[in-house]
Amino acid sequence: LSPVLDDLSTTLNDQQVFDASQLEETVSIALSPHVNAFLAGELFSTLREEAPGLRLHLSGWNEKSLADLLKGELHLGVNLEVERTPKEIMTQQLAEDRFTLYVREDHPLTKIDRELAPDDFDGCEIAALLIPDWNTRASNMERFLRAGGYRTRTVFRSDIPGAITDNVRNSDMVYPASSFMAPGDLRGLRQLAVRVNSEHVRFPVNAHYHQKNRRNPLTLWLARRIGELLEKQPASGG
C-alpha cells in the first residue's frame, strides 16, 4: 500500500495553496554539524519571519536521520552526499561548498603568499569534523591525501565544530573543512584557499526528503529558504 499512499499524498499536496503565514505546526529539520553551527540561528529567525506560528525542531544529522525521514519524523535533512541513500529518499542540491583549510592565525602556512596545494601541508596533523553518513568511518581528507602518497594522520575528530576550532586555535593542526563556518568559530583562525591539481575542490550541500514530499509546498519552501541562506555565504579565501 505504501506507493499508493505516497501517490495519494502527492496528489493532495498538489491541491494545497501554500501560505507560510498560516502555518501552525512543528517542523523538524536535521542539519549536518557544520551547517548546524553556521545556520541554526539565522534559519529560525528567517522561517519565523514568514511563518510566525511555526514551531521549529532543529537537530543535528545523525545515524538515525535517514530512518527518521523514512518514518516521517523529519520533514527535511541537510547534509553532504549521503552514503547508501534509500530509494525512497530524494536528494536536491541546495548550494555548492568549497574545500577550505583552517589554521591558527600565526601558523607557518599563513606565510605562503599564494593558494595552497596538498604538498604545502604534507605531514601536518589533521583535525576532522565527523559528519554522520558522509565520513563516519574515516576522514575523507586523510583518505585522499594518503591515496596521493602524502604523510598525514587525523589526530582529533569530533562532531562538534567548536571543539575542533578550539583545538586548532591552540596547535599546529590543520582543519580541512567546509567554507561554511560560523563567524564565532573563525576567531583566531585563518581561512586558506586550496587547489588540488590546479582546481578548487567543490562539493554539493543537499536537502534530503521523502519522495512523497517531492511536491509538498512546505518541504519545497524549507529547502528553498535554506538554500538561499547558504548561497549568502561569502566565498572562502586566504
Residue frames relative to the residue before (quaternion, step in Angstrom):
aa qw qx qy qz dx dy dz
L 1.0000 0.0000 0.0000 0.0000 0.00 0.00 0.00
S 0.5185 0.6927 -0.4105 0.2878 3.58 1.14 -0.57
P 0.6762 0.4735 -0.3306 0.4574 3.68 0.78 -0.84
V 0.6301 0.5349 -0.3386 0.4497 3.59 1.02 -0.75
L 0.6703 0.4910 -0.2946 0.4720 3.57 0.93 -0.91
D 0.6302 0.5286 -0.3374 0.4578 3.58 1.04 -0.74
D 0.6487 0.5059 -0.3171 0.4718 3.59 1.00 -0.82
L 0.6323 0.5255 -0.3278 0.4654 3.56 1.03 -0.79
S 0.6454 0.5206 -0.3166 0.4607 3.58 0.97 -0.88
T 0.6480 0.5174 -0.3157 0.4611 3.58 0.97 -0.85
T 0.6442 0.5264 -0.3153 0.4566 3.58 0.96 -0.89
L 0.6666 0.4948 -0.2997 0.4701 3.58 0.93 -0.89
N 0.6298 0.5375 -0.3340 0.4504 3.58 1.00 -0.80
D 0.6447 0.5385 -0.3220 0.4367 3.57 1.01 -0.81
Q 0.6764 0.4985 -0.2907 0.4577 3.59 1.16 -0.56
Q 0.5847 0.6142 -0.3684 0.3810 3.60 1.24 -0.36
V 0.2656 -0.6970 0.6382 0.1907 3.54 -1.19 0.68
F 0.2449 -0.8224 0.5006 0.1144 3.55 -0.37 1.24
D 0.0502 0.7636 -0.6403 0.0673 3.54 -0.93 0.99
A 0.3444 -0.7808 0.4813 0.2001 3.57 -0.21 1.27
S 0.6268 0.5671 -0.3474 0.4060 3.59 1.01 -0.69
Q 0.6864 0.4744 -0.2801 0.4747 3.59 1.23 -0.38
L 0.4340 0.7127 -0.4600 0.3035 3.61 1.24 0.00
E 0.0367 0.7726 -0.6317 0.0512 3.55 -0.96 0.95
E 0.5439 0.6115 -0.3966 0.4158 3.57 0.70 1.06
T 0.5077 -0.6134 0.5091 0.3268 3.51 -1.35 0.20
V 0.1437 -0.7786 0.6087 0.0502 3.55 -0.83 1.05
S 0.1751 -0.8003 0.5700 0.0630 3.57 -0.81 1.05
I 0.0128 0.7949 -0.6021 0.0741 3.56 -0.73 1.15
A 0.1583 -0.7625 0.6193 0.0995 3.57 -1.06 0.80
L 0.1120 -0.8024 0.5855 0.0257 3.56 -0.82 1.04
S 0.5222 -0.6044 0.4891 0.3505 3.57 -1.07 0.69
P 0.6872 -0.5341 0.2791 0.4057 3.62 -1.06 0.64
H 0.7030 0.4621 -0.3037 0.4472 3.63 0.80 -0.87
V 0.6481 0.4930 -0.3224 0.4827 3.60 1.07 -0.69
N 0.6112 0.5596 -0.3417 0.4434 3.58 1.04 -0.78
A 0.6855 0.4875 -0.2873 0.4582 3.58 0.85 -1.00
F 0.7092 0.4722 -0.2540 0.4577 3.56 1.00 -0.82
L 0.8249 0.3549 -0.0956 0.4294 3.54 0.91 -1.02
A 0.5033 0.7272 -0.4144 0.2149 3.58 1.08 -0.68
G 0.7134 0.4673 -0.2786 0.4418 3.59 0.72 -1.02
E 0.7002 0.4668 -0.2737 0.4656 3.56 0.85 -0.97
L 0.6073 0.5645 -0.3604 0.4274 3.59 1.05 -0.66
F 0.6614 0.5089 -0.3164 0.4510 3.57 0.86 -0.93
S 0.6923 0.4735 -0.2962 0.4570 3.61 0.80 -0.95
T 0.6384 0.5323 -0.3289 0.4481 3.60 1.04 -0.75
L 0.6888 0.4701 -0.2894 0.4698 3.59 0.86 -0.93
R 0.6791 0.5003 -0.2999 0.4456 3.59 0.93 -0.86
E 0.5653 0.5922 -0.3884 0.4230 3.58 1.15 -0.50
E 0.7305 0.3830 -0.2207 0.5205 3.58 1.02 -0.79
A 0.7921 0.2000 -0.0678 0.5726 3.58 1.09 -0.78
P 0.1324 -0.8495 0.5054 0.0734 3.62 0.35 1.21
G 0.6801 0.4806 -0.2965 0.4674 3.60 1.18 -0.40
L 0.4708 0.7009 -0.4203 0.3323 3.56 1.33 -0.02
R 0.1512 -0.7329 0.6536 0.1131 3.55 -1.16 0.72
L 0.1783 -0.8204 0.5405 0.0548 3.57 -0.56 1.20
H 0.1048 -0.7511 0.6504 0.0430 3.55 -0.91 1.05
L 0.0245 -0.8263 0.5599 -0.0557 3.54 -0.28 1.34
S 0.0176 0.7991 -0.5989 0.0500 3.56 -0.84 1.01
G 0.5366 -0.5881 0.4814 0.3666 3.54 -1.30 0.18
W 0.5257 -0.6046 0.4870 0.3478 3.56 -1.11 0.67
N 0.0416 0.8038 -0.5904 0.0595 3.58 -0.82 0.97
E 0.7662 -0.3926 0.2567 0.4393 3.56 -1.32 -0.07
K 0.6778 0.4804 -0.2898 0.4752 3.61 1.22 -0.32
S 0.4732 0.7334 -0.4230 0.2435 3.59 1.20 -0.34
L 0.6444 0.5081 -0.3411 0.4585 3.62 0.92 -0.78
A 0.6473 0.5052 -0.3173 0.4744 3.59 0.98 -0.82
D 0.6521 0.5130 -0.3171 0.4594 3.59 1.00 -0.78
L 0.6137 0.5217 -0.3480 0.4797 3.60 1.11 -0.61
L 0.6530 0.5170 -0.3097 0.4586 3.57 0.98 -0.84
K 0.7134 0.4477 -0.2474 0.4789 3.58 1.03 -0.81
G 0.5023 -0.6646 0.4238 0.3554 3.58 1.22 -0.18
E 0.4805 0.6747 -0.4379 0.3495 3.58 1.22 0.28
L 0.7118 0.2843 -0.2212 0.6029 3.56 1.35 -0.16
H 0.3926 -0.6981 0.5405 0.2577 3.58 -0.96 0.80
L 0.8103 -0.0271 0.1195 0.5730 3.54 0.95 -0.98
G 0.0936 -0.7637 0.6335 0.0821 3.55 -1.19 0.60
V 0.1624 -0.7705 0.6093 0.0931 3.56 -1.13 0.65
N 0.2003 0.7614 -0.5872 0.1881 3.55 -0.73 1.11
L 0.6033 -0.4899 0.4465 0.4433 3.54 -1.30 -0.22
E 0.7513 -0.3303 0.2510 0.5133 3.62 -1.13 -0.49
V 0.2713 -0.8073 0.5097 0.1220 3.55 -0.35 1.28
E 0.4343 -0.6884 0.5213 0.2564 3.55 -1.01 0.90
R 0.8689 0.0554 -0.0409 0.4902 3.57 -1.12 0.77
T 0.0983 0.8124 -0.5626 0.1175 3.57 0.67 1.12
P 0.4661 -0.6707 0.4894 0.3056 3.65 -0.81 0.90
K 0.6026 -0.6037 0.3808 0.3569 3.57 -1.07 0.70
E 0.6309 0.5482 -0.3376 0.4330 3.60 1.17 -0.47
I 0.6578 0.5032 -0.3061 0.4694 3.58 1.23 -0.33
M 0.2454 -0.7704 0.5769 0.1156 3.54 -0.84 1.06
T 0.2274 -0.7637 0.5943 0.1090 3.54 -1.20 0.66
Q 0.0203 -0.7872 0.6158 -0.0253 3.56 -0.90 0.99
Q 0.3656 -0.7319 0.5240 0.2368 3.59 -0.69 1.01
L 0.2350 -0.7872 0.5618 0.0973 3.56 -0.89 1.04
A 0.7951 -0.0731 0.1076 0.5923 3.57 0.99 -0.84
E 0.3691 -0.6873 0.5711 0.2555 3.52 -1.33 0.18
D 0.2157 -0.7791 0.5808 0.0957 3.54 -0.78 1.08
R 0.2329 -0.7679 0.5787 0.1452 3.57 -1.26 0.31
F 0.5077 -0.6548 0.4763 0.2942 3.54 -0.92 0.97
T 0.0024 -0.7968 0.5996 -0.0745 3.55 -0.82 1.12
L 0.2758 -0.7464 0.5809 0.1712 3.56 -1.12 0.66
Y 0.1452 -0.7814 0.6041 0.0578 3.57 -0.96 0.97
V 0.0414 0.7717 -0.6316 0.0616 3.54 -1.00 0.95
R 0.6227 -0.5093 0.4093 0.4304 3.58 -1.27 0.22
E 0.6885 -0.5467 0.2949 0.3744 3.57 -1.15 0.66
D 0.7758 0.3085 -0.1810 0.5197 3.61 1.02 -0.71
H 0.2704 0.7721 -0.5237 0.2374 3.58 1.16 0.57
P 0.6005 -0.5852 0.3952 0.3752 3.65 -1.01 0.68
L 0.6177 0.5670 -0.3596 0.4094 3.62 1.02 -0.64
T 0.5990 0.5775 -0.3682 0.4149 3.61 1.14 -0.49
K 0.6034 0.5701 -0.3587 0.4270 3.61 1.22 -0.29
I 0.5637 0.5905 -0.3906 0.4254 3.59 1.23 -0.23
D 0.2499 -0.8195 0.5066 0.0970 3.55 -0.51 1.23
R 0.6597 0.3979 -0.3502 0.5327 3.56 0.70 1.14
E 0.6283 -0.4925 0.4070 0.4439 3.57 -1.26 0.06
L 0.4873 -0.7065 0.4424 0.2603 3.53 -0.97 0.90
A 0.1971 -0.7063 0.6600 0.1634 3.50 -1.44 0.29
P 0.6847 -0.4958 0.3194 0.4281 3.63 -1.14 0.42
D 0.5745 0.5961 -0.3829 0.4099 3.62 1.08 -0.60
D 0.6382 0.5750 -0.3313 0.3904 3.57 1.05 -0.75
F 0.7886 0.2480 -0.1576 0.5402 3.60 1.04 -0.63
D 0.2390 0.7634 -0.5454 0.2501 3.55 1.15 0.68
G 0.7990 0.2678 -0.2161 0.4931 3.59 -0.83 0.99
C 0.5285 0.6266 -0.4191 0.3903 3.60 1.22 -0.19
E 0.4466 -0.6443 0.5407 0.3051 3.55 -1.19 0.53
I 0.2922 -0.7895 0.5292 0.1060 3.53 -1.02 0.94
A 0.1883 -0.6994 0.6739 0.1460 3.50 -1.28 0.66
A 0.0901 -0.8309 0.5490 -0.0034 3.59 -0.76 1.00
L 0.3829 -0.6978 0.5616 0.2260 3.52 -1.08 0.82
L 0.3224 -0.7375 0.5655 0.1800 3.56 -0.83 1.02
I 0.0194 -0.7927 0.6078 -0.0422 3.57 -0.60 1.21
P 0.3823 -0.7534 0.4801 0.2363 3.62 -0.30 1.20
D 0.8298 0.1882 -0.1995 0.4861 3.55 -1.13 0.90
W 0.7010 0.3961 -0.2934 0.5154 3.60 1.23 0.19
N 0.8112 -0.0503 0.0364 0.5814 3.60 0.81 -0.91
T 0.1383 0.8451 -0.5059 0.1032 3.56 1.07 0.77
R 0.7447 0.4363 -0.2390 0.4449 3.57 0.85 -0.92
A 0.8014 -0.0694 0.0781 0.5889 3.59 1.02 -0.71
S 0.5814 -0.5675 0.4554 0.3641 3.53 -1.26 0.48
N 0.4393 -0.7071 0.4862 0.2658 3.58 -0.71 1.07
M 0.6572 0.5133 -0.3267 0.4449 3.58 0.99 -0.77
E 0.6355 0.5121 -0.3359 0.4701 3.60 0.98 -0.77
R 0.6391 0.5271 -0.3190 0.4604 3.57 0.98 -0.84
F 0.6619 0.5089 -0.2991 0.4619 3.56 0.96 -0.90
L 0.6899 0.4849 -0.2925 0.4509 3.59 0.84 -0.95
R 0.6523 0.5077 -0.3234 0.4606 3.58 0.96 -0.81
A 0.6250 0.5358 -0.3394 0.4551 3.58 1.05 -0.74
G 0.6988 0.4473 -0.2628 0.4924 3.57 1.17 -0.58
G 0.5890 -0.6175 0.3502 0.3861 3.54 1.29 0.17
Y 0.4745 0.6762 -0.4437 0.3473 3.58 1.23 0.27
R 0.4048 -0.6960 0.5416 0.2415 3.56 -1.20 0.67
T 0.3179 0.7400 -0.5344 0.2566 3.55 -0.34 1.17
R 0.0012 0.7859 -0.6175 -0.0336 3.54 -1.25 0.34
T 0.4318 -0.6759 0.5370 0.2615 3.52 -1.15 0.67
V 0.1328 -0.8247 0.5484 0.0392 3.56 -0.62 1.13
F 0.7849 0.1465 -0.1066 0.5925 3.60 1.23 -0.23
R 0.0236 0.7767 -0.6280 0.0413 3.55 -0.91 1.02
S 0.1173 0.7731 -0.6166 0.0917 3.56 -1.07 0.76
D 0.3773 -0.6911 0.5559 0.2665 3.55 -1.26 0.40
I 0.5936 0.5255 -0.3626 0.4899 3.59 1.30 0.30
P 0.3606 -0.7668 0.4770 0.2332 3.64 -0.25 1.18
G 0.6514 0.5346 -0.3307 0.4249 3.60 0.93 -0.80
A 0.6172 0.5343 -0.3483 0.4606 3.59 1.07 -0.65
I 0.6509 0.5075 -0.3183 0.4663 3.58 1.03 -0.75
T 0.6954 0.4702 -0.2966 0.4553 3.59 0.78 -0.97
D 0.5886 0.5597 -0.3736 0.4480 3.63 1.07 -0.59
N 0.7056 0.4555 -0.2664 0.4729 3.58 0.92 -0.90
V 0.6322 0.5200 -0.3361 0.4658 3.59 1.03 -0.72
R 0.6151 0.5759 -0.3258 0.4287 3.57 1.08 -0.79
N 0.7833 0.3080 -0.1325 0.5234 3.56 1.15 -0.65
S 0.7145 0.3704 -0.2462 0.5401 3.60 1.13 0.57
D 0.5508 -0.5868 0.4671 0.3662 3.55 -1.35 -0.13
M 0.3702 0.7294 -0.4987 0.2867 3.61 1.22 0.22
V 0.2577 -0.7136 0.6233 0.1895 3.52 -1.28 0.50
Y 0.2344 -0.7772 0.5767 0.0925 3.54 -1.09 0.81
P 0.1191 -0.7877 0.6020 0.0544 3.63 -0.20 1.24
A 0.1670 0.8162 -0.5156 0.2003 3.55 -0.49 1.16
S 0.7371 -0.3964 0.3473 0.4229 3.46 -1.43 -0.33
S 0.4988 -0.6110 0.5080 0.3462 3.56 -1.25 0.34
F 0.5860 0.5388 -0.3740 0.4758 3.59 1.28 -0.22
M 0.1514 0.7937 -0.5643 0.1695 3.55 -0.38 1.23
A 0.4771 -0.6539 0.5067 0.2967 3.56 -0.95 0.91
P 0.5560 -0.6435 0.3981 0.3439 3.63 -0.80 0.94
G 0.6450 0.5361 -0.3308 0.4325 3.60 0.97 -0.77
D 0.6623 0.5138 -0.3035 0.4530 3.58 1.09 -0.69
L 0.6108 0.5697 -0.3472 0.4264 3.59 1.24 -0.32
R 0.4522 0.6983 -0.4525 0.3212 3.59 1.21 -0.28
G 0.8425 0.1469 -0.1332 0.5009 3.55 -0.81 1.06
L 0.6662 0.4745 -0.2999 0.4909 3.59 1.27 0.14
R 0.2550 -0.7215 0.6145 0.1918 3.52 -1.33 0.34
Q 0.3059 -0.7104 0.6043 0.1912 3.54 -1.13 0.76
L 0.0644 -0.8023 0.5934 0.0050 3.55 -0.81 1.02
A 0.3718 -0.7226 0.5399 0.2194 3.56 -0.82 1.01
V 0.1508 -0.7906 0.5921 0.0419 3.55 -1.09 0.82
R 0.1330 -0.7546 0.6360 0.0912 3.53 -1.13 0.77
V 0.1376 -0.7564 0.6355 0.0719 3.55 -1.02 0.85
N 0.8102 -0.0599 -0.0299 0.5823 3.57 -0.54 1.19
S 0.7001 -0.5134 0.2339 0.4376 3.54 0.97 1.09
E 0.6974 0.4281 -0.2885 0.4970 3.61 1.18 0.22
H 0.4832 -0.6139 0.5299 0.3301 3.54 -1.22 0.52
V 0.3686 -0.7146 0.5504 0.2248 3.57 -1.00 0.83
R 0.0408 -0.8065 0.5891 -0.0281 3.55 -0.64 1.15
F 0.0045 0.7930 -0.6090 0.0175 3.54 -1.15 0.61
P 0.5177 -0.6862 0.4197 0.2914 3.60 -1.05 0.73
V 0.2316 -0.6812 0.6674 0.1923 3.50 -1.35 0.47
N 0.1279 -0.8584 0.4967 -0.0118 3.55 -0.51 1.24
A 0.3367 -0.6518 0.6302 0.2542 3.49 -1.36 0.43
H 0.1213 -0.7710 0.6231 0.0504 3.56 -1.08 0.81
Y 0.1576 0.7806 -0.5890 0.1376 3.56 -0.85 0.98
H 0.6375 -0.5403 0.3899 0.3868 3.54 -1.27 0.43
Q 0.5741 -0.6305 0.4010 0.3347 3.57 -0.98 0.85
K 0.5943 0.5710 -0.3777 0.4220 3.61 1.11 -0.51
N 0.6995 0.4401 -0.2608 0.4989 3.57 1.27 -0.37
R 0.3367 0.7874 -0.4739 0.2051 3.57 1.25 0.23
R 0.7637 0.2337 -0.1797 0.5743 3.61 1.19 -0.36
N 0.3547 0.7379 -0.4957 0.2898 3.55 1.22 0.39
P 0.4523 -0.7225 0.4404 0.2817 3.65 -0.57 1.06
L 0.6371 0.5251 -0.3369 0.4526 3.59 1.00 -0.76
T 0.6618 0.5046 -0.3045 0.4633 3.59 0.90 -0.93
L 0.6827 0.4835 -0.2928 0.4631 3.59 0.88 -0.91
W 0.6166 0.5351 -0.3372 0.4688 3.59 1.10 -0.70
L 0.6542 0.5088 -0.3116 0.4648 3.59 0.92 -0.89
A 0.6711 0.4935 -0.3016 0.4639 3.58 0.87 -0.95
R 0.6509 0.5267 -0.3197 0.4436 3.59 0.95 -0.83
R 0.6818 0.4839 -0.2945 0.4629 3.59 0.88 -0.92
I 0.6451 0.5024 -0.3292 0.4723 3.62 0.95 -0.78
G 0.6463 0.5223 -0.3175 0.4568 3.58 0.95 -0.83
E 0.6463 0.5183 -0.3234 0.4573 3.59 0.99 -0.79
L 0.6564 0.5038 -0.3133 0.4660 3.58 0.98 -0.80
L 0.6495 0.5091 -0.3199 0.4654 3.59 1.00 -0.77
E 0.6655 0.5152 -0.3072 0.4442 3.58 0.98 -0.82
K 0.5992 0.5709 -0.3583 0.4320 3.59 1.21 -0.38
Q 0.5222 0.6465 -0.4138 0.3716 3.59 1.24 -0.36
P 0.4039 -0.7143 0.5070 0.2637 3.63 -0.76 0.96
A 0.5872 -0.5787 0.4322 0.3653 3.56 -1.14 0.61
S 0.4630 -0.6740 0.5001 0.2850 3.54 -1.04 0.76
G 0.0444 0.7998 -0.5977 0.0334 3.52 -1.23 0.41
G 0.6704 -0.5031 0.3647 0.4056 3.54 -1.32 0.03
